[in-house]
Amino acid sequence: MSKKSIFVSLFLIAIGIVLGVLIVSNAPQGVGLSLAGGQDKIKLGAAAPPITGSGDLKLSPTSFTAVAKAVIPTVVSINVTSSKNKGEDNMPDFFHFFGPEFRPREPEKSQGSGSGVIVTPDGYIVTNNHVVDGADEDGIEVRMDNQKIRYKARLVGTDPTTDLAVIKIDQNNLPVASLGNSDNVQVGEWVLAIGNPLGLTSTVTAGIVSALGRNINIISDRYGIENFIQTDAAINPGNSGGPLVNLNGEVIGINTAIATTNMRYQGYGFAVPINIVKTVAMDLIENGKVRRGYIGVTIRSIDQTMAKAIGLDKPQGVLINELVPKGAGEAAGLKAGDVILSIDGKEVNEPNELQSYIATKHAGDVVTLKIFRNGSTVEKKVTLKPREDESTTVKAAEKKGSTDRDRDTKPSVVKFDKLGMTVRALRPDEKKADEAETGVVVSNISPYSEAFNQGIAENDIILEADRKPISSPADLQKIVESKKPGDAVLLRVKKPQGTVLFLAVQIPKS
C-alpha cells in the first residue's frame, strides 16, 4: 500500500471517530425539577448546563478542561465523625460501597470522608446514605473545593433503598450543579468522575459509560433499587457521593460503588442515575423522607424457556410472581402470571428497570402498564400506593437547641466543650522548663473535635489568642466567649518540641 493510501485511510478513520463522538456527546439539556411549597419553589440544579451541546461539539482536551472548570466548584468534600462501628464485616466479596474510608483512631470514634454535590444555592447537598450513615450529631463537616472554608452540615434525610442522602449547610449564593437526564445516557459516551478519593481533593478522572442498568445486589434493603450506570472512570474510596458528568457538564449520576477484589479501583464503578436522585432529593428536602409509591408485586426476569412456556414469541417483559394483598396491583386487576411489557410506554425487560422507573414516582401517581395475559395484551392503569412499612426512609431528627456548656468552676481550669479541649494554668516548674512566662496548657483534647482537627494537641501551650497574651484560662475563656458562632480565633501555640506556630479554630454554630 502506498504512503498516500495509508494517509487517506487514517484520515477516514479519524473522521469516523469524530463523527462517533458527535453522536454520543450531544445529549439534550437536563430538565430541572421544582418542589411545591407555597409561593416559593425550591429548584434542584442549575437552570442550564454549563456547556451548551452545539452541533459541532468535539472531543478534545479542552472538552475535559471546560467540564472540570465548570463542575469542580459544585463538588464538596464531606468529613464524617461517627461513634458507630463502621466495619465492613457484612460487605459482599466483590462489589463494595467505596467511601467514606473510615479511620478508627479511638475505640469509641471513627472518622471518614466522602463527596457531595451542591443542588441548590442555599446549601442543599446530595451524597450517599453510606457516607453519612451513623454520623454523630454535629458530626458532618463540609469543605468547598478550595478546602479553605469549612461548614457544619445537618442531616436532612436519607433513603437507604437507593443509598442516597441530603445534607444542608447554612449558606447562600452557592455554585449549583446542572442536573442532566439519565434516560438519555448511552453506552460509550465520555464521562468525568469528580470527587475526593483517598484524601485527594477535587480530583477529576475520565472514562466512558461502559454499561447501563446494572443490578449488583449491593443494597441490603429488600426493597433496594439498583439500576446503576457503569463507568470505567477511575473512582476510589472518598469518591462516594460525587458526580458523574457528561461533556455538557451535566450530572448524570452519583458515584456509589465499585467492583473490586482489593477495595480499590480495578476498572468498574457504579453511579445512581440522576433521574432517581432528583426525585429522592426533592422528597427528602420537602418531607425529610421519601414518599415512594409501589405497585405491590414481586417480579422476575424472563428467559427463553419462560417466554416459550407463557406463549411469548421472545423473552421480553417481567413476570409477576405474586401480588401484595390489598396492594395497588391487586386493586388494578393485575394477576400472578401476567407479564408487564411496558410502563407508561417505556419497555421493561428486567426487574430493576421497572423498579427504577417506579422510584421516580410517588404514592397516588397513576401509571399505565401494558400487560401480556393468555396470548393477548391489555392495558391497566395502576394508582400507586405507599408501602405499609416506610421505616427504610429516615427523617432527620429536629436540630436540638444549643445548650450552655458545662464549665469547670475552678479558676485554674476551663473546659471548652464546643472546641473539644480543656486548658489549665501553667505550673511554676513548667514556666521554667518551657521558658514560658505566660500561657495555658492544653490538658485534654477530644478526638475529631474542632481543636483536634486544627492541629492542637495535649501539652501544647497556648501563648496568645487574637494576638493578645494569655496569662490564665480565664483570659482565653473571655476571648472565646466574645466570638459569635462561625467566627474564628487565631491562636499562637508552642509545641512540646519547642516549635511555635499559629493555629486557628472556628467557633462551632452549635
Disulfide bonds with the S-S distance in Angstrom:
none
